[in-house]
Amino acid sequence: METNPLHYGLPIRTQLEDLDDNQLGIRKVIKSRIIQKDAAKIVEIANQIKSINPDLKLMLICSRNICSKSLALLESESIGVMFVKL
C-alpha cells in the first residue's frame, strides 16, 4: 500500500503508516491535546485519501490526549483511533 503522502496530494509532513491489507494509519503523535480543530484537519486528510482510494479504512494513530468532541467527529466520519504511548 502506498504510504507516500504526495501520492494522495497531501503535504510531505503528513505521516502515513501501512497497518493492514486495506488499512492506512494517519500518525499524529504530539505532546499537546488534539482538539476539534485538529480533528477537522484530520478529516480533510482522510477525505483526500479516500478521493484517491475509496476502499481504504483509515485510523488515526495518536496519544491519549484527545478531546471527546474530536473522538465523536472522527467516529462520525468512520475514522478509527489507535492509541500509542509517547
N, C-alpha and C positions, 0 to 999 in steps of 0.2 A: 504494500500500500504506500502511496506517495505521502511523505511527511515534509516535503519542501513547501513552505508557505507560499512561495512565488507561484507554484503550480495552481493554487487556488486564488491567486490575485490578492494575497494578504501581505502586510509588511513583513520584512525579513526578521523582525524582533519577535514575531509570533512563534511560540514553541509548540510543535505538534508531536505527538507520540503515537506509534502504532501499538494498539492494545490487543487486538484480536483480528480475525479474518476480515470482519466488516465493521470494525470499531476503531475510532480515532479519538485520541485524547488531546484536549487543549490544556496545556500546562500553564498555571497561573499561581505559582507558589511565591507569595510575598509575605513580609512580616506584618504589614498593616491589614486591616479588615477589608474584605471585599464588600462594597456597598452596592445598592441597587443601580447606581450609575455605571459601575464596573460590570455588573451583570448584563446591563443593556448592551454594552460594547461586546461582551462575550456572545450574546445572542446575534449581534450583527456578524461577528466572525463565523458563527455556526451557520447562519443563513447564506453567507458567501460560499462556505464549503459545500453546503447542500445544493447550491445552484450548479456546482460542477459535478458533484456525485450525490444524487438524492437518496441513494440506498444506504449511505453511511449512518451508523449510530454514533452519536457524539457524547463524550464525557468531559466534564471539567475536572482537572486534577489540581487540587488546591489544599491549603491548610484548613484547619477547623475555624479560622477567623472569617466567617461569612455570615451576613445578617439573614434573618428569616425571610425578609421580603425578597432578597436575592435568590434564596433557595426556591421560593414559590414561583418566581419569574422563570427560573431555569426549568423547573418541573413542568410549568405550563407550556414551555417550548420543546419538551421532550429531550432535554439535555440532562444526563445523569451527572452525579457528583461523586468523585472518588477522593477521599481524604488521605493526605500523607503528612508525615512529621517534618518539621522544619529542619 
